[in-house]
Amino acid sequence: MSDIEIRDMQDGDEPYLSTCSHVDQSREIDAQAAKRRSVLHGLARHGARFKIVLDGPDHAGFAHGLPIDRSPWGPLGENLMVIPCLYVRRESTGRGAGRALVGSIERDARQASFAGVTVTAYRDIPGAEWFMPAAYFEQLGYRPVAERGREALLWKPFRAGAAPPRFLEPRYTFEPIDGVCVVDLFWNDFCPTSGIEAQRVREVCAAFGDRVVLHEYCADDRDTLLRYRIPRRITVDGREIWWGYEAPRDGIRSAIERALSSRST
């Protein structure tokens, strides 16, 4: 692990961390990063940890640690630290950087008297096996609490009697409005992907004028998250649309056009 260094976020790390490593790649990403910086600073004031890994002089990855009662991405629980994101660039893998990032958050969590650390990880995602792989966290000593499709809720308790985390279970019922297409947008600025697609949804909906009604639910607001239990989702007349990556404008537009067409037939 020579030349690998783990440190807490410094001012010079903010562009890298706020863009999730995509510095200067697009105006859209940069605009969302500007919003995300304020979110990160707000979370830091409430005990969040943001870790950077350096490989020599270069940024090589990051990890976040959020108190569970401040995490807009879930899960639910008491006195736990959440790791919602862990990333190490391909050129720096295999040298213990990921283990060191996770270990740094665990040490901070213990020092802050958290009862454990939890992650929502994934199994066998085609084309994205690198993203929060459950098997990797299991190698680091995390144990499954629950499984839901490809999602695996894992944790590492620090002491006996700690209460395990729980998945967010959506509490959403579609409410139609006569004569218009209803778009329900659940989003948060903590996740750049969610924030970027939220802005795309706003722009596309606005182009339809009064034929579309847009309802927004921001999971950065804790009361909203706890009411609906959905950190990210787009529904068009009650039907979810999903790409994994940022929803494309053409895809959003097509979904709305199909909904409007079905209403007129």
Summary of the structure (lengths in Angstrom):
residues: 265
radius of gyration: 19.5
end to end distance: 64.0
largest distance: 66.3
contacts: 817
relative contact order: 0.12
helix: 36%
strand: 27%
